[in-house]
Amino acid sequence: MSLLRFDDVSLEFGDQLILRDAEFAIDAGERVCLIGRNGAGKSTTLKLITGQLEPDRGEITARDDLVVSQLDQTLPEAMDQPVVDVIRGGLTQVETLLDEYARKSKLDLDKHALRELEELHAKIDTHDGWHLDQRVETTITDLRLPADKKMNELSGGWRRRVALAKALVQKPDLLLLDEPTNHLDIATIRWLEDRIYAYEGSVIFITHDRAFLRALTRATLWIDRGAVRRQEKGFEAFEAWRDAVWEEEDTQRHKLD
């Protein structure tokens, strides 16, 4: 089963068409870039995936246990908060499950409630929720982050690294990146490329950084005038494909005329 599917998904903002009957699927281990002009609906598509927006028509289906996390465009705030606490903030949903399990475990449960407790236990197992401290420590070590430093002591590039750690500590099946190279120097961009390249889950990303696109793209979703087209090739092949599509459209229009 695919991680995520769009089936006949349409969305409009007033009289502005964003998506029209969009159909595509994301499978495990994919590296997909979203391409389109400014305002075409790239960031809106990510919001549909995360559930921040609902489509006007159509259906978006996801695997039941799908974990999605996102690295936003904006840098994390320079707060008076240690790096380790910011990263642990990515695990709030799992911590909620643990708190609920601890609460229910203390109760005198009937058979129905015991079944619910077993289901909760299985859900925590699925999310590897019994070793959260270890997950945070491993993520900090892997990304070589200064755990005890506060966010307001870090440069923009280091705060971006912390934001990525907060996203990755969730062990997402699907990682969404919206302009991830913004505010980064060349060295940090290369570091980010290496981390995303080695990441085992699926990635959907939006970026104007052509080097980043060439390095990581394995498939392309092109949003153009509400239509979503998919090509199973990297970014290097995009422009020739786009021009061929436009040329075919022109040919069809001439035939209709």
Residue, then its C-alpha position, 0 to 999 in steps of 0.5 A: m500500500s502507498l504511504l499516501r494517495f490523492d484521488d480526484v482532489s480539487l481545491e479552490f480559494g475563491d475564484q483561484l483554482i489551486l488543484r483540479d482532480a489531482e491524482f498521485a501516490i507517494d510510496a516508501g523511500e521516494r524522493v519527490c520534488l514539487i515543481g511549479r511557479n510561485g502561487a501554483g499551490k506547492s505549499t498548499t499541497l503540503k498543507l493538504i498532506t498534513g491535514q492543515l487544509e481539507p480539499d473541496r472535493g476528492e479524497i486524501t488517504a494515508r496509511d493508518d500508522l503513517v508518521v509525517s513531519q515537516l521542516d518549515q520555511t521559517l527558522p525556529e525562534a531564538m528562544d531561551q530554551p536548550v536545544v535538547d528540549v526543542i528536539r524533544g518537543g517533536l515527540t509530544q504526540v508519543e508522550t501523550l500516548l505514554d501519559e495515557y497508558a500510565r494513567k489507564s494502567k493504574l485503573d481497575l479495568d474491565k475486559h473492554a478497557l483492557r483491550e483498549l490498553e493493549e491497543l494503546h500499548a501496540k500503538i506505542d510499540t509502533h511509534d517506538g515510544w518506550h525509549l524517547d530519551q534514547r531517541v533524542e540523544t541518538t538524534i543529537t549525536d547523529l546531527r552533532l548538535p550542542a545539546d545544552k546550548k540555548m537557541n538564542e546562542l545559535s546562528g541561523g544555520w544551527r537553528r535550522r539543524v535543530a529544526l531538522a533534528k526535531a522533525l527527524v526524531q519523530k522517525p517519520d515515514l514521510l518528511l516534508l521540506d518547504e524551502p529547506t535551504n533558506h537562510l543557510d550557508i553553502a556548508t550547511i546546505r551540503w550538510l543538509e543534502d547529505r542528511i536527506y540523502a541518507y534518510e531512509g523514509s520518503v521525502i517531498f520537498i519544495t526548493h528553488d535551489r537547483a543544486f539541491l534539486r539535482a542532488l536529491t530528486r528521483a521523481t517530479l510532481w509538477i503543478d501547473r494551472g491546477a493539474v498535477r503531473r508526475q515524472e519518474k525522473g530527476f530534476e535534470a529531465f524536468e525542463a525538457w519534459r515540461d516543454a514537450v507537454w506545452e508543445e503537445e498542448d499547443t498542437q492540440r489547441h491548433k487542431l481544435d481551432 
